[in-house]
Amino acid sequence: MQIDKIDDIKKEKKVDDLGRAYSTGRRKSSVARVWIKRGSGSVKINGKDEKEYFPSKSHRLLLNQPLVTVERKSELDISCTVFGGGLSGQAGAIRHGISRALINFEPSLRKNLKTKGFLTRDSREVERKKYGKAKARRSYQFSKR
């Protein structure tokens, strides 16, 4: 019997003794460690509330996308630690970590998250600066005289 797709394989729930699912998310140079458990819908990032950590509404919308997609925003508590990069990269890393942790917590959500693209790690990194250039590709201003 040949299995064509990985989605056909039944994944088991991966939860620790405290009822938490864990996963790691990455984006640019940011790394987020995410724990999910049943609760009232609170989100703690590095010990702070999400509104305190991310003042920008766009960053909060980004990290809550997977929860809104699977309609579990008010059912799950999320605790995460994130380091490296800026706020945009950190929000993306948390989103990636939440998506992966949701699959460990509830494997049946995989298909829905996969079709929206939340499980794909965004591999774009900052291009390095080259010698003889102002930035990675930008040349210095040319002067005729």
N, CA, C and O atoms as CSV, one atom per row, in Angstrom:
chain,resi,resn,atom,element,x,y,z
A,1,MET,N,N,0.844,-1.193,0.000
A,1,MET,CA,C,0.000,0.000,0.000
A,1,MET,C,C,0.880,1.243,0.000
A,1,MET,O,O,1.692,1.431,0.906
A,2,GLN,N,N,0.726,2.079,-0.995
A,2,GLN,CA,C,1.529,3.290,-1.150
A,2,GLN,C,C,0.753,4.502,-0.636
A,2,GLN,O,O,-0.415,4.682,-0.978
A,3,ILE,N,N,1.392,5.325,0.176
A,3,ILE,CA,C,0.774,6.562,0.650
A,3,ILE,C,C,1.400,7.706,-0.131
A,3,ILE,O,O,2.609,7.927,-0.060
A,4,ASP,N,N,0.566,8.440,-0.883
A,4,ASP,CA,C,1.080,9.496,-1.744
A,4,ASP,C,C,1.375,10.781,-0.998
A,4,ASP,O,O,2.372,11.448,-1.275
A,5,LYS,N,N,0.512,11.136,-0.051
A,5,LYS,CA,C,0.648,12.418,0.636
A,5,LYS,C,C,0.956,12.210,2.111
A,5,LYS,O,O,0.548,11.219,2.715
A,6,ILE,N,N,1.681,13.160,2.673
A,6,ILE,CA,C,1.998,13.100,4.101
A,6,ILE,C,C,0.765,13.374,4.952
A,6,ILE,O,O,0.697,12.946,6.104
A,7,ASP,N,N,-0.228,14.097,4.381
A,7,ASP,CA,C,-1.457,14.401,5.120
A,7,ASP,C,C,-2.288,13.153,5.389
A,7,ASP,O,O,-3.099,13.131,6.314
A,8,ASP,N,N,-2.084,12.092,4.564
A,8,ASP,CA,C,-2.840,10.857,4.756
A,8,ASP,C,C,-2.379,10.085,5.988
A,8,ASP,O,O,-3.127,9.274,6.533
A,9,ILE,N,N,-1.150,10.338,6.423
A,9,ILE,CA,C,-0.616,9.659,7.603
A,9,ILE,C,C,-1.240,10.281,8.835
A,9,ILE,O,O,-1.257,11.503,8.983
A,10,LYS,N,N,-1.755,9.435,9.723
A,10,LYS,CA,C,-2.374,9.943,10.949
A,10,LYS,C,C,-1.284,10.350,11.939
A,10,LYS,O,O,-0.477,9.526,12.369
A,11,LYS,N,N,-1.277,11.620,12.285
A,11,LYS,CA,C,-0.312,12.134,13.260
A,11,LYS,C,C,-0.921,12.001,14.648
A,11,LYS,O,O,-2.132,12.135,14.819
A,12,GLU,N,N,-0.075,11.737,15.635
A,12,GLU,CA,C,-0.576,11.660,17.005
A,12,GLU,C,C,-0.357,12.982,17.721
A,12,GLU,O,O,0.514,13.770,17.355
A,13,LYS,N,N,-1.151,13.203,18.731
A,13,LYS,CA,C,-1.088,14.416,19.535
A,13,LYS,C,C,0.198,14.399,20.376
A,13,LYS,O,O,0.494,13.407,21.042
A,14,LYS,N,N,0.955,15.498,20.341
A,14,LYS,CA,C,2.196,15.589,21.121
A,14,LYS,C,C,2.013,16.636,22.213
A,14,LYS,O,O,2.151,17.834,21.965
A,15,VAL,N,N,1.703,16.180,23.417
A,15,VAL,CA,C,1.425,17.070,24.547
A,15,VAL,C,C,2.225,16.583,25.749
A,15,VAL,O,O,2.342,15.378,25.971
A,16,ASP,N,N,2.784,17.533,26.539
A,16,ASP,CA,C,3.550,17.148,27.725
A,16,ASP,C,C,2.624,16.865,28.919
A,16,ASP,O,O,1.401,16.860,28.780
A,17,ASP,N,N,3.228,16.630,30.091
A,17,ASP,CA,C,2.463,16.285,31.301
A,17,ASP,C,C,1.525,17.400,31.754
A,17,ASP,O,O,0.510,17.135,32.399
A,18,LEU,N,N,1.859,18.640,31.420
A,18,LEU,CA,C,1.030,19.784,31.809
A,18,LEU,C,C,-0.045,20.105,30.776
A,18,LEU,O,O,-0.780,21.080,30.938
A,19,GLY,N,N,-0.150,19.307,29.725
A,19,GLY,CA,C,-1.157,19.524,28.697
A,19,GLY,C,C,-0.779,20.587,27.683
A,19,GLY,O,O,-1.647,21.176,27.039
A,20,ARG,N,N,0.530,20.836,27.537
A,20,ARG,CA,C,1.007,21.866,26.613
A,20,ARG,C,C,1.615,21.232,25.367
A,20,ARG,O,O,2.265,20.189,25.439
A,21,ALA,N,N,1.396,21.873,24.237
A,21,ALA,CA,C,2.066,21.481,22.993
A,21,ALA,C,C,3.154,22.520,22.741
A,21,ALA,O,O,2.948,23.712,22.970
A,22,TYR,N,N,4.316,22.059,22.267
A,22,TYR,CA,C,5.466,22.941,22.068
A,22,TYR,C,C,5.887,22.940,20.605
A,22,TYR,O,O,5.750,21.931,19.912
A,23,SER,N,N,6.393,24.063,20.145
A,23,SER,CA,C,6.993,24.132,18.824
A,23,SER,C,C,7.902,25.350,18.706
A,23,SER,O,O,7.835,26.281,19.508
A,24,THR,N,N,8.749,25.316,17.689
A,24,THR,CA,C,9.664,26.419,17.413
A,24,THR,C,C,9.303,27.047,16.077
A,24,THR,O,O,9.032,26.338,15.107
A,25,GLY,N,N,9.298,28.379,16.020
A,25,GLY,CA,C,9.038,29.089,14.771
A,25,GLY,C,C,10.204,29.992,14.435
A,25,GLY,O,O,10.868,30.515,15.330
A,26,ARG,N,N,10.458,30.179,13.141
A,26,ARG,CA,C,11.576,31.019,12.712
A,26,ARG,C,C,11.149,31.938,11.576
A,26,ARG,O,O,10.308,31.586,10.749
A,27,ARG,N,N,11.752,33.132,11.555
A,27,ARG,CA,C,11.521,34.101,10.474
A,27,ARG,C,C,12.672,35.097,10.509
A,27,ARG,O,O,12.996,35.625,11.572
A,28,LYS,N,N,13.294,35.362,9.365
A,28,LYS,CA,C,14.489,36.207,9.273
A,28,LYS,C,C,15.517,35.715,10.284
A,28,LYS,O,O,15.958,34.569,10.186
A,29,SER,N,N,15.915,36.536,11.250
A,29,SER,CA,C,16.889,36.055,12.250
A,29,SER,C,C,16.228,35.882,13.615
A,29,SER,O,O,16.919,35.836,14.632
A,30,SER,N,N,14.908,35.787,13.650
A,30,SER,CA,C,14.172,35.621,14.909
A,30,SER,C,C,13.818,34.156,15.135
A,30,SER,O,O,13.521,33.420,14.194
A,31,VAL,N,N,13.857,33.749,16.402
A,31,VAL,CA,C,13.469,32.397,16.790
A,31,VAL,C,C,12.470,32.503,17.931
A,31,VAL,O,O,12.716,33.196,18.918
A,32,ALA,N,N,11.334,31.809,17.792
A,32,ALA,CA,C,10.290,31.841,18.820
A,32,ALA,C,C,10.027,30.428,19.324
A,32,ALA,O,O,9.854,29.499,18.535
A,33,ARG,N,N,9.998,30.276,20.654
A,33,ARG,CA,C,9.602,29.016,21.273
A,33,ARG,C,C,8.186,29.208,21.793
A,33,ARG,O,O,7.934,30.122,22.579
A,34,VAL,N,N,7.251,28.349,21.360
A,34,VAL,CA,C,5.825,28.553,21.629
A,34,VAL,C,C,5.239,27.346,22.356
A,34,VAL,O,O,5.474,26.199,21.977
A,35,TRP,N,N,4.461,27.632,23.424
A,35,TRP,CA,C,3.711,26.610,24.150
A,35,TRP,C,C,2.231,26.952,24.071
A,35,TRP,O,O,1.844,28.105,24.262
A,36,ILE,N,N,1.399,25.944,23.787
A,36,ILE,CA,C,-0.046,26.127,23.692
A,36,ILE,C,C,-0.722,25.189,24.676
A,36,ILE,O,O,-0.343,24.024,24.792
A,37,LYS,N,N,-1.734,25.702,25.392
A,37,LYS,CA,C,-2.541,24.854,26.281
A,37,LYS,C,C,-3.972,25.382,26.308
A,37,LYS,O,O,-4.235,26.507,25.882
A,38,ARG,N,N,-4.880,24.575,26.805
A,38,ARG,CA,C,-6.283,24.994,26.942
A,38,ARG,C,C,-6.362,26.156,27.915
A,38,ARG,O,O,-5.639,26.182,28.910
A,39,GLY,N,N,-7.241,27.126,27.636
A,39,GLY,CA,C,-7.348,28.282,28.519
A,39,GLY,C,C,-8.370,29.276,28.013
A,39,GLY,O,O,-9.345,28.920,27.351
A,40,SER,N,N,-8.117,30.544,28.346
A,40,SER,CA,C,-9.101,31.598,28.069
A,40,SER,C,C,-8.743,32.466,26.860
A,40,SER,O,O,-9.497,33.379,26.523
A,41,GLY,N,N,-7.630,32.208,26.209
A,41,GLY,CA,C,-7.260,32.980,25.023
A,41,GLY,C,C,-6.207,34.048,25.254
A,41,GLY,O,O,-6.071,34.958,24.437
A,42,SER,N,N,-5.451,33.962,26.357
A,42,SER,CA,C,-4.415,34.969,26.613
A,42,SER,C,C,-3.140,34.629,25.834
A,42,SER,O,O,-2.826,33.462,25.601
A,43,VAL,N,N,-2.419,35.677,25.441
A,43,VAL,CA,C,-1.161,35.511,24.710
A,43,VAL,C,C,-0.079,36.252,25.477
A,43,VAL,O,O,-0.164,37.469,25.645
A,44,LYS,N,N,0.939,35.534,25.944
A,44,LYS,CA,C,2.070,36.120,26.668
A,44,LYS,C,C,3.332,35.958,25.836
A,44,LYS,O,O,3.665,34.853,25.407
A,45,ILE,N,N,4.032,37.062,25.610
A,45,ILE,CA,C,5.272,37.046,24.841
A,45,ILE,C,C,6.377,37.592,25.730
A,45,ILE,O,O,6.327,38.749,26.148
A,46,ASN,N,N,7.367,36.771,26.019
A,46,ASN,CA,C,8.461,37.138,26.926
A,46,ASN,C,C,7.929,37.692,28.253
A,46,ASN,O,O,8.494,38.637,28.804
A,47,GLY,N,N,6.861,37.115,28.753
A,47,GLY,CA,C,6.277,37.524,30.034
A,47,GLY,C,C,5.358,38.730,29.955
A,47,GLY,O,O,4.773,39.118,30.967
A,48,LYS,N,N,5.215,39.330,28.787
A,48,LYS,CA,C,4.350,40.507,28.620
A,48,LYS,C,C,3.110,40.124,27.821
A,48,LYS,O,O,3.107,39.134,27.089
A,49,ASP,N,N,2.054,40.925,27.974
A,49,ASP,CA,C,0.843,40.742,27.189
A,49,ASP,C,C,1.136,41.127,25.734
A,49,ASP,O,O,2.028,41.937,25.480
A,50,GLU,N,N,0.391,40.554,24.773
A,50,GLU,CA,C,0.670,40.814,23.350
A,50,GLU,C,C,0.524,42.285,22.982
A,50,GLU,O,O,1.268,42.779,22.135
A,51,LYS,N,N,-0.430,43.004,23.607
A,51,LYS,CA,C,-0.621,44.428,23.304
A,51,LYS,C,C,0.537,45.268,23.829
A,51,LYS,O,O,0.876,46.304,23.258
A,52,GLU,N,N,1.131,44.813,24.911
A,52,GLU,CA,C,2.274,45.518,25.492
A,52,GLU,C,C,3.545,45.263,24.673
A,52,GLU,O,O,4.356,46.168,24.476
A,53,TYR,N,N,3.709,44.012,24.196
A,53,TYR,CA,C,4.916,43.642,23.453
A,53,TYR,C,C,4.878,44.161,22.015
A,53,TYR,O,O,5.878,44.662,21.500
A,54,PHE,N,N,3.711,44.037,21.370
A,54,PHE,CA,C,3.526,44.521,20.001
A,54,PHE,C,C,2.524,45.666,20.000
A,54,PHE,O,O,1.322,45.416,19.916
A,55,PRO,N,N,2.979,46.925,20.092
A,55,PRO,CA,C,2.037,48.049,20.066
A,55,PRO,C,C,1.320,48.175,18.721
A,55,PRO,O,O,0.198,48.678,18.662
A,56,SER,N,N,1.961,47.720,17.644
A,56,SER,CA,C,1.374,47.818,16.306
A,56,SER,C,C,0.300,46.748,16.105
A,56,SER,O,O,0.523,45.568,16.379
A,57,LYS,N,N,-0.855,47.176,15.628
A,57,LYS,CA,C,-1.968,46.257,15.414
A,57,LYS,C,C,-1.655,45.250,14.300
A,57,LYS,O,O,-2.114,44.109,14.345
A,58,SER,N,N,-0.873,45.676,13.302
A,58,SER,CA,C,-0.550,44.775,12.184
A,58,SER,C,C,0.265,43.565,12.656
A,58,SER,O,O,0.065,42.458,12.157
A,59,HIS,N,N,1.174,43.764,13.605
A,59,HIS,CA,C,1.952,42.647,14.152
A,59,HIS,C,C,1.064,41.698,14.944
A,59,HIS,O,O,1.233,40.480,14.878
A,60,ARG,N,N,0.114,42.259,15.696
A,60,ARG,CA,C,-0.808,41.407,16.475
A,60,ARG,C,C,-1.716,40.605,15.547
A,60,ARG,O,O,-2.002,39.437,15.812
A,61,LEU,N,N,-2.174,41.234,14.453
A,61,LEU,CA,C,-3.001,40.519,13.473
A,61,LEU,C,C,-2.213,39.368,12.839
A,61,LEU,O,O,-2.747,38.278,12.631
A,62,LEU,N,N,-0.942,39.624,12.538
A,62,LEU,CA,C,-0.088,38.621,11.909
A,62,LEU,C,C,0.071,37.391,12.796
A,62,LEU,O,O,-0.077,36.263,12.325
A,63,LEU,N,N,0.371,37.600,14.077
A,63,LEU,CA,C,0.619,36.444,14.934
A,63,LEU,C,C,-0.661,35.700,15.315
A,63,LEU,O,O,-0.598,34.533,15.702
A,64,ASN,N,N,-1.823,36.356,15.213
A,64,ASN,CA,C,-3.091,35.687,15.532
A,64,ASN,C,C,-3.750,35.015,14.335
A,64,ASN,O,O,-4.780,34.360,14.495
A,65,GLN,N,N,-3.180,35.162,13.132
A,65,GLN,CA,C,-3.778,34.587,11.925
A,65,GLN,C,C,-4.075,33.089,12.033
A,65,GLN,O,O,-5.181,32.678,11.684
A,66,PRO,N,N,-3.139,32.253,12.500
A,66,PRO,CA,C,-3.441,30.817,12.568
A,66,PRO,C,C,-4.604,30.500,13.524
A,66,PRO,O,O,-5.417,29.618,13.246
A,67,LEU,N,N,-4.675,31.220,14.641
A,67,LEU,CA,C,-5.740,30.977,15.622
A,67,LEU,C,C,-7.103,31.374,15.070
A,67,LEU,O,O,-8.098,30.683,15.291
A,68,VAL,N,N,-7.140,32.489,14.351
A,68,VAL,CA,C,-8.392,32.956,13.754
A,68,VAL,C,C,-8.831,32.000,12.649
A,68,VAL,O,O,-10.021,31.725,12.500
A,69,THR,N,N,-7.867,31.491,11.873
A,69,THR,CA,C,-8.169,30.576,10.774
A,69,THR,C,C,-8.833,29.295,11.273
A,69,THR,O,O,-9.802,28.820,10.680
A,70,VAL,N,N,-8.310,28.738,12.367
A,70,VAL,CA,C,-8.871,27.482,12.885
A,70,VAL,C,C,-9.925,27.718,13.975
A,70,VAL,O,O,-10.420,26.765,14.577
A,71,GLU,N,N,-10.266,28.986,14.227
A,71,GLU,CA,C,-11.300,29.388,15.184
A,71,GLU,C,C,-11.049,28.833,16.597
A,71,GLU,O,O,-11.926,28.224,17.209
A,72,ARG,N,N,-9.819,29.065,17.096
A,72,ARG,CA,C,-9.453,28.617,18.439
A,72,ARG,C,C,-8.915,29.770,19.304
A,72,ARG,O,O,-8.291,29.522,20.335
A,73,LYS,N,N,-9.151,31.022,18.895
A,73,LYS,CA,C,-8.581,32.191,19.571
A,73,LYS,C,C,-8.964,32.260,21.047
A,73,LYS,O,O,-8.114,32.556,21.887
A,74,SER,N,N,-10.226,31.993,21.375
A,74,SER,CA,C,-10.686,32.146,22.757
A,74,SER,C,C,-10.540,30.868,23.580
A,74,SER,O,O,-10.864,30.864,24.767
A,75,GLU,N,N,-10.057,29.781,22.968
A,75,GLU,CA,C,-9.957,28.498,23.669
A,75,GLU,C,C,-8.555,28.171,24.169
A,75,GLU,O,O,-8.393,27.339,25.062
A,76,LEU,N,N,-7.537,28.822,23.596
A,76,LEU,CA,C,-6.157,28.425,23.880
A,76,LEU,C,C,-5.339,29.556,24.481
A,76,LEU,O,O,-5.451,30.710,24.068
A,77,ASP,N,N,-4.510,29.205,25.467
A,77,ASP,CA,C,-3.533,30.135,26.029
A,77,ASP,C,C,-2.201,29.894,25.334
A,77,ASP,O,O,-1.800,28.751,25.113
A,78,ILE,N,N,-1.526,30.978,24.996
A,78,ILE,CA,C,-0.237,30.874,24.316
A,78,ILE,C,C,0.817,31.587,25.134
A,78,ILE,O,O,0.640,32.729,25.557
A,79,SER,N,N,1.919,30.886,25.348
A,79,SER,CA,C,3.063,31.473,26.035
A,79,SER,C,C,4.268,31.261,25.137
A,79,SER,O,O,4.505,30.152,24.658
A,80,CYS,N,N,5.033,32.328,24.908
A,80,CYS,CA,C,6.188,32.154,24.036
A,80,CYS,C,C,7.344,33.056,24.453
A,80,CYS,O,O,7.162,34.104,25.072
A,81,THR,N,N,8.535,32.603,24.087
A,81,THR,CA,C,9.732,33.421,24.234
A,81,THR,C,C,10.286,33.611,22.836
A,81,THR,O,O,10.337,32.668,22.045
A,82,VAL,N,N,10.702,34.836,22.531
A,82,VAL,CA,C,11.209,35.139,21.200
A,82,VAL,C,C,12.435,36.035,21.334
A,82,VAL,O,O,12.479,36.914,22.195
A,83,PHE,N,N,13.430,35.805,20.477
A,83,PHE,CA,C,14.629,36.633,20.498
A,83,PHE,C,C,15.178,36.753,19.090
A,83,PHE,O,O,14.872,35.938,18.218
A,84,GLY,N,N,15.990,37.776,18.876
A,84,GLY,CA,C,16.638,38.003,17.595
A,84,GLY,C,C,15.768,38.799,16.650
A,84,GLY,O,O,14.541,38.707,16.694
A,85,GLY,N,N,16.407,39.586,15.791
A,85,GLY,CA,C,15.690,40.331,14.762
A,85,GLY,C,C,14.865,41.472,15.305
A,85,GLY,O,O,15.027,41.880,16.455
A,86,GLY,N,N,13.978,41.984,14.469
A,86,GLY,CA,C,13.098,43.086,14.848
A,86,GLY,C,C,11.694,42.599,15.117
A,86,GLY,O,O,11.444,41.394,15.154
A,87,LEU,N,N,10.778,43.530,15.304
A,87,LEU,CA,C,9.401,43.173,15.655
A,87,LEU,C,C,8.696,42.408,14.538
A,87,LEU,O,O,7.929,41.485,14.811
A,88,SER,N,N,8.949,42.784,13.280
A,88,SER,CA,C,8.303,42.096,12.155
A,88,SER,C,C,8.743,40.638,12.076
A,88,SER,O,O,7.917,39.740,11.918
A,89,GLY,N,N,10.028,40.415,12.185
A,89,GLY,CA,C,10.550,39.049,12.164
A,89,GLY,C,C,10.064,38.242,13.343
A,89,GLY,O,O,9.765,37.055,13.209
A,90,GLN,N,N,9.983,38.884,14.509
A,90,GLN,CA,C,9.512,38.191,15.710
A,90,GLN,C,C,8.042,37.804,15.586
A,90,GLN,O,O,7.656,36.704,15.982
A,91,ALA,N,N,7.219,38.700,15.038
A,91,ALA,CA,C,5.799,38.392,14.834
A,91,ALA,C,C,5.650,37.225,13.862
A,91,ALA,O,O,4.815,36.345,14.071
A,92,GLY,N,N,6.448,37.215,12.810
A,92,GLY,CA,C,6.416,36.113,11.847
A,92,GLY,C,C,6.879,34.808,12.449
A,92,GLY,O,O,6.324,33.750,12.150
A,93,ALA,N,N,7.903,34.873,13.306
A,93,ALA,CA,C,8.405,33.666,13.969
A,93,ALA,C,C,7.360,33.093,14.932
A,93,ALA,O,O,7.188,31.878,15.019
A,94,ILE,N,N,6.666,33.977,15.652
A,94,ILE,CA,C,5.619,33.524,16.574
A,94,ILE,C,C,4.475,32.893,15.791
A,94,ILE,O,O,3.938,31.865,16.203
A,95,ARG,N,N,4.095,33.501,14.658
A,95,ARG,CA,C,3.029,32.938,13.821
A,95,ARG,C,C,3.398,31.536,13.352
A,95,ARG,O,O,2.569,30.627,13.391
A,96,HIS,N,N,4.632,31.362,12.910
A,96,HIS,CA,C,5.112,30.057,12.447
A,96,HIS,C,C,5.106,29.047,13.604
A,96,HIS,O,O,4.708,27.896,13.429
A,97,GLY,N,N,5.551,29.490,14.786
A,97,GLY,CA,C,5.575,28.610,15.956
A,97,GLY,C,C,4.182,28.204,16.411
A,97,GLY,O,O,3.958,27.047,16.765
A,98,ILE,N,N,3.237,29.151,16.403
A,98,ILE,CA,C,1.854,28.860,16.793
A,98,ILE,C,C,1.250,27.835,15.838
A,98,ILE,O,O,0.579,26.900,16.276
A,99,SER,N,N,1.483,28.003,14.545
A,99,SER,CA,C,0.947,27.078,13.545
A,99,SER,C,C,1.467,25.663,13.768
A,99,SER,O,O,0.708,24.695,13.714
A,100,ARG,N,N,2.759,25.555,14.018
A,100,ARG,CA,C,3.354,24.229,14.233
A,100,ARG,C,C,2.895,23.612,15.549
A,100,ARG,O,O,2.679,22.403,15.633
A,101,ALA,N,N,2.747,24.451,16.580
A,101,ALA,CA,C,2.290,23.947,17.875
A,101,ALA,C,C,0.821,23.504,17.813
A,101,ALA,O,O,0.433,22.545,18.481
A,102,LEU,N,N,0.013,24.198,17.017
A,102,LEU,CA,C,-1.389,23.810,16.846
A,102,LEU,C,C,-1.501,22.400,16.274
A,102,LEU,O,O,-2.396,21.645,16.655
A,103,ILE,N,N,-0.603,22.043,15.369
A,103,ILE,CA,C,-0.616,20.704,14.787
A,103,ILE,C,C,-0.228,19.653,15.823
A,103,ILE,O,O,-0.788,18.557,15.843
A,104,ASN,N,N,0.732,19.992,16.685
A,104,ASN,CA,C,1.095,19.070,17.764
A,104,ASN,C,C,-0.051,18.917,18.755
A,104,ASN,O,O,-0.247,17.846,19.329
A,105,PHE,N,N,-0.810,19.997,18.951
A,105,PHE,CA,C,-1.918,19.996,19.900
A,105,PHE,C,C,-3.160,19.312,19.323
A,105,PHE,O,O,-3.848,18.563,20.017
A,106,GLU,N,N,-3.435,19.580,18.041
A,106,GLU,CA,C,-4.622,19.051,17.373
A,106,GLU,C,C,-4.264,18.718,15.917
A,106,GLU,O,O,-4.418,19.568,15.040
A,107,PRO,N,N,-3.789,17.490,15.649
A,107,PRO,CA,C,-3.298,17.127,14.315
A,107,PRO,C,C,-4.316,17.294,13.181
A,107,PRO,O,O,-3.918,17.414,12.023
A,108,SER,N,N,-5.598,17.306,13.482
A,108,SER,CA,C,-6.627,17.433,12.434
A,108,SER,C,C,-6.641,18.825,11.788
A,108,SER,O,O,-7.251,19.009,10.734
A,109,LEU,N,N,-5.973,19.806,12.411
A,109,LEU,CA,C,-5.945,21.172,11.874
A,109,LEU,C,C,-4.902,21.364,10.773
A,109,LEU,O,O,-4.851,22.422,10.144
A,110,ARG,N,N,-4.075,20.350,10.539
A,110,ARG,CA,C,-2.953,20.472,9.604
A,110,ARG,C,C,-3.384,20.913,8.207
A,110,ARG,O,O,-2.786,21.827,7.639
A,111,LYS,N,N,-4.404,20.282,7.651
A,111,LYS,CA,C,-4.817,20.564,6.275
A,111,LYS,C,C,-5.222,22.033,6.109
A,111,LYS,O,O,-4.842,22.680,5.133
A,112,ASN,N,N,-5.987,22.548,7.059
A,112,ASN,CA,C,-6.454,23.927,7.002
A,112,ASN,C,C,-5.284,24.911,7.077
A,112,ASN,O,O,-5.243,25.881,6.321
A,113,LEU,N,N,-4.332,24.666,7.987
A,113,LEU,CA,C,-3.176,25.550,8.152
A,113,LEU,C,C,-2.224,25.451,6.953
A,113,LEU,O,O,-1.631,26.447,6.538
A,114,LYS,N,N,-2.087,24.248,6.406
A,114,LYS,CA,C,-1.185,24.025,5.278
A,114,LYS,C,C,-1.668,24.762,4.032
A,114,LYS,O,O,-0.868,25.352,3.305
A,115,THR,N,N,-2.986,24.726,3.786
A,115,THR,CA,C,-3.515,25.396,2.596
A,115,THR,C,C,-3.360,26.909,2.671
A,115,THR,O,O,-3.210,27.559,1.637
A,116,LYS,N,N,-3.393,27.484,3.869
A,116,LYS,CA,C,-3.207,28.930,4.051
A,116,LYS,C,C,-1.729,29.336,4.016
A,116,LYS,O,O,-1.419,30.524,3.922
A,117,GLY,N,N,-0.815,28.360,4.090
A,117,GLY,CA,C,0.617,28.643,3.993
A,117,GLY,C,C,1.280,29.006,5.314
A,117,GLY,O,O,2.380,29.558,5.315
A,118,PHE,N,N,0.634,28.708,6.441
A,118,PHE,CA,C,1.200,29.068,7.743
A,118,PHE,C,C,2.311,28.115,8.193
A,118,PHE,O,O,3.082,28.460,9.088
A,119,LEU,N,N,2.407,26.935,7.598
A,119,LEU,CA,C,3.410,25.963,8.016
A,119,LEU,C,C,4.722,26.116,7.258
A,119,LEU,O,O,5.733,25.523,7.636
A,120,THR,N,N,4.712,26.911,6.188
A,120,THR,CA,C,5.913,27.110,5.396
A,120,THR,C,C,6.793,28.158,6.061
A,120,THR,O,O,6.339,29.262,6.364
A,121,ARG,N,N,8.048,27.806,6.285
A,121,ARG,CA,C,8.988,28.740,6.888
A,121,ARG,C,C,9.421,29.729,5.817
A,121,ARG,O,O,9.915,29.327,4.764
A,122,ASP,N,N,9.242,31.010,6.076
A,122,ASP,CA,C,9.639,32.043,5.126
A,122,ASP,C,C,11.161,32.152,5.173
A,122,ASP,O,O,11.720,32.683,6.133
A,123,SER,N,N,11.823,31.654,4.147
A,123,SER,CA,C,13.290,31.513,4.189
A,123,SER,C,C,14.043,32.754,3.728
A,123,SER,O,O,15.270,32.727,3.633
A,124,ARG,N,N,13.329,33.847,3.438
A,124,ARG,CA,C,14.024,35.054,2.974
A,124,ARG,C,C,14.862,35.661,4.100
A,124,ARG,O,O,14.367,35.907,5.200
A,125,GLU,N,N,16.116,35.892,3.807
A,125,GLU,CA,C,17.043,36.485,4.765
A,125,GLU,C,C,17.603,37.778,4.169
A,125,GLU,O,O,17.474,38.013,2.967
A,126,VAL,N,N,18.216,38.605,4.994
A,126,VAL,CA,C,18.828,39.841,4.514
A,126,VAL,C,C,20.081,39.490,3.718
A,126,VAL,O,O,20.913,38.700,4.164
A,127,GLU,N,N,20.202,40.084,2.541
A,127,GLU,CA,C,21.369,39.837,1.696
A,127,GLU,C,C,22.568,40.590,2.262
A,127,GLU,O,O,22.435,41.717,2.739
A,128,ARG,N,N,23.730,39.963,2.206
A,128,ARG,CA,C,24.910,40.589,2.801
A,128,ARG,C,C,25.411,41.747,1.951
A,128,ARG,O,O,25.190,41.789,0.741
A,129,LYS,N,N,26.091,42.687,2.604
A,129,LYS,CA,C,26.676,43.836,1.913
A,129,LYS,C,C,27.923,43.370,1.161
A,129,LYS,O,O,28.718,42.587,1.679
A,130,LYS,N,N,28.081,43.866,-0.073
A,130,LYS,CA,C,29.261,43.534,-0.865
A,130,LYS,C,C,30.240,44.704,-0.863
A,130,LYS,O,O,29.842,45.861,-0.725
A,131,TYR,N,N,31.529,44.385,-1.018
A,131,TYR,CA,C,32.536,45.443,-1.069
A,131,TYR,C,C,32.364,46.227,-2.371
A,131,TYR,O,O,31.970,45.671,-3.396
A,132,GLY,N,N,32.663,47.520,-2.314
A,132,GLY,CA,C,32.505,48.380,-3.477
A,132,GLY,C,C,31.075,48.838,-3.698
A,132,GLY,O,O,30.782,49.506,-4.689
A,133,LYS,N,N,30.179,48.484,-2.781
A,133,LYS,CA,C,28.772,48.873,-2.876
A,133,LYS,C,C,28.362,49.574,-1.585
A,133,LYS,O,O,28.956,49.352,-0.530
A,134,ALA,N,N,27.332,50.430,-1.681
A,134,ALA,CA,C,26.847,51.139,-0.504
A,134,ALA,C,C,26.060,50.182,0.400
A,134,ALA,O,O,26.168,50.242,1.625
A,135,LYS,N,N,25.266,49.297,-0.222
A,135,LYS,CA,C,24.514,48.271,0.515
A,135,LYS,C,C,24.711,46.953,-0.225
A,135,LYS,O,O,25.760,46.751,-0.837
A,136,ALA,N,N,23.751,46.069,-0.186
A,136,ALA,CA,C,23.913,44.785,-0.852
A,136,ALA,C,C,24.039,44.946,-2.370
A,136,ALA,O,O,24.880,44.310,-3.005
A,137,ARG,N,N,23.187,45.809,-2.941
A,137,ARG,CA,C,23.208,46.006,-4.391
A,137,ARG,C,C,23.352,47.466,-4.809
A,137,ARG,O,O,23.734,47.744,-5.945
A,138,ARG,N,N,23.058,48.381,-3.929
A,138,ARG,CA,C,23.092,49.811,-4.219
A,138,ARG,C,C,24.530,50.272,-4.429
A,138,ARG,O,O,25.398,50.046,-3.587
A,139,SER,N,N,24.770,50.929,-5.582
A,139,SER,CA,C,26.097,51.468,-5.861
A,139,SER,C,C,26.225,52.874,-5.283
A,139,SER,O,O,25.232,53.530,-4.970
A,140,TYR,N,N,27.455,53.312,-5.152
A,140,TYR,CA,C,27.674,54.705,-4.733
A,140,TYR,C,C,27.277,55.618,-5.881
A,140,TYR,O,O,27.277,55.200,-7.039
A,141,GLN,N,N,26.937,56.872,-5.564
A,141,GLN,CA,C,26.500,57.813,-6.603
A,141,GLN,C,C,27.652,58.104,-7.562
A,141,GLN,O,O,28.779,58.387,-7.156
A,142,PHE,N,N,27.322,58.022,-8.849
A,142,PHE,CA,C,28.337,58.264,-9.879
A,142,PHE,C,C,28.479,59.770,-10.118
A,142,PHE,O,O,27.483,60.484,-10.229
A,143,SER,N,N,29.708,60.236,-10.194
A,143,SER,CA,C,29.977,61.639,-10.455
A,143,SER,C,C,30.784,61.775,-11.741
A,143,SER,O,O,31.869,61.208,-11.867
A,144,LYS,N,N,30.238,62.538,-12.699
A,144,LYS,CA,C,30.954,62.727,-13.966
A,144,LYS,C,C,32.154,63.627,-13.793
A,144,LYS,O,O,33.216,63.380,-14.365
A,145,ARG,N,N,31.983,64.682,-12.997
A,145,ARG,CA,C,33.057,65.657,-12.815
A,145,ARG,C,C,33.424,65.783,-11.364
A,145,ARG,O,O,34.312,66.562,-11.018
